[in-house]
C-alpha cells in the first residue's frame, strides 16, 4: 500500500493534527516487511569482504611506502659513501674508524651501567625487583579482570 501525498495547504490551514493521525493510521495498517532469508549471513559475508579489501589496501600502501623509504635511504647512503668507492684506503680507514667508535661507545656504556649497579646496595635492588614484580602481577590481574 502506498502512502498518498498530502498537499501543504492542509498543514498550513491548521489541519496538522488530522493529517498526522491519518499518516499514523496508514503506517499502523501497513504490513511490516521482513528481509529475505539469509540476509544476516549475506550481510556478514559482505562486511568481511569489505574489511578484507580494506586490510589488503592498507597492506599494499604500507608495502609501497616502505619500498619508497628503503630506496631513498639506500640512495642517500650510497650518495654519502660515494667518495669511499673511489679510494680503497679511505674505505679501510672509514671501516676501522667506525669499529673503534662503536667499541668505544660500548665500553663507555658498560662502565656507566656497572658504576650505577655497584653504587646501589644489593638490598635496594632486591626491593626494587620485588616492587616491580608486584606491580606487574597486579596490573596483569587487573587487565585480565577488565578484559573478561
C-alpha positions in Angstrom: 0.0 0.0 0.0 1.4 3.3 -1.0 1.1 6.5 1.1 -0.6 9.3 -0.7 0.8 12.7 -0.7 -0.9 15.5 1.3 -0.8 18.9 -0.1 0.9 21.5 2.0 -2.2 23.6 2.2 -3.8 21.2 4.6 -0.9 21.6 7.0 -0.8 25.4 6.6 -4.5 25.6 7.2 -4.2 24.3 10.8 -5.2 20.7 10.0 -1.8 19.2 11.0 -3.3 17.0 13.8 -5.7 15.4 11.4 -3.0 14.8 8.8 -0.6 13.2 11.3 -3.4 10.9 12.6 -4.1 9.8 9.1 -0.4 9.1 8.5 -0.2 7.1 11.7 -3.3 5.1 10.8 -1.9 4.2 7.4 1.5 3.3 8.8 0.0 1.1 11.5 -2.3 -0.7 8.9 0.6 -1.4 6.5 2.3 -4.7 7.0 5.9 -4.8 8.1 8.5 -6.1 5.7 10.9 -8.7 6.7 14.2 -9.3 4.9 14.7 -12.4 2.7 16.0 -15.5 4.3 19.8 -15.5 4.8 20.0 -11.7 4.9 22.2 -11.7 8.1 24.6 -14.2 6.6 24.9 -12.3 3.3 25.4 -9.0 5.2 28.2 -10.6 7.3 29.9 -12.1 4.2 29.8 -8.6 2.5 31.2 -7.0 5.7 34.0 -9.5 5.9 34.8 -8.9 2.2 34.9 -5.1 2.7 37.2 -5.5 5.7 39.4 -7.8 3.8 39.7 -5.3 0.9 40.5 -2.5 3.4 43.2 -4.7 5.0 44.7 -5.6 1.6 44.7 -1.9 0.6 46.4 -0.8 3.8 49.0 -3.6 3.4 49.7 -2.6 -0.2 50.1 1.1 0.7 52.4 0.2 3.6 54.5 -2.0 1.3 54.7 0.8 -1.2 55.7 3.3 1.5 58.3 1.0 2.9 59.7 0.4 -0.5 60.0 4.1 -1.3 61.6 4.8 2.1 64.1 2.0 1.6 65.1 3.2 -1.9 65.5 6.7 -0.6 67.5 5.6 2.4 69.9 3.4 0.3 70.2 6.2 -2.2 71.2 8.7 0.5 73.6 6.2 2.0 75.2 5.4 -1.4 75.5 9.1 -2.1 77.1 9.9 1.2 79.6 6.9 0.9 80.4 7.7 -2.8 83.9 9.1 -2.0 84.8 5.7 -0.4 84.2 3.8 -3.6 87.0 5.6 -5.5 89.7 5.3 -2.8 90.2 1.9 -1.1 92.4 3.3 1.6 89.7 5.8 2.6 87.2 2.9 2.8 89.5 0.9 5.1 90.1 4.0 7.3 86.3 4.6 7.4 85.6 1.0 8.5 88.4 1.0 11.2 87.2 4.3 12.5 83.6 3.2 12.7 84.5 0.0 14.5 86.7 1.9 17.0 83.8 4.3 17.6 81.3 1.5 18.2 83.6 -0.3 20.6 84.4 2.9 22.5 80.7 3.6 22.9 80.0 0.0 24.1 82.8 0.3 26.7 81.6 3.7 28.0 78.0 2.4 28.2 79.3 -0.7 30.1 81.2 1.4 32.6 78.3 3.7 33.2 75.9 0.8 33.8 78.4 -1.0 36.0 79.0 2.1 38.1 75.3 2.5 38.7 74.8 -1.1 39.6 77.8 -1.1 42.0 76.8 2.1 43.7 73.4 0.8 44.9 73.4 -1.8 47.6 72.1 -5.3 46.7 69.2 -5.0 49.2 67.8 -2.0 47.3 67.9 -3.9 44.1 66.0 -6.8 45.8 63.3 -4.3 47.0 63.2 -2.8 43.5 62.7 -6.2 41.9 60.0 -7.2 44.4 58.1 -3.9 43.8 58.5 -4.3 40.1 57.2 -7.9 40.2 54.3 -6.9 42.4 53.3 -4.1 40.1 53.5 -6.3 37.0 51.4 -9.0 38.8 48.7 -6.6 39.9 48.5 -4.9 36.5 48.2 -8.3 34.8 45.4 -9.3 37.2 43.6 -6.0 36.6 43.9 -6.3 32.8 42.6 -9.9 32.8 39.7 -8.9 35.0 38.8 -5.9 32.8 39.2 -7.9 29.6 36.8 -10.7 30.6 
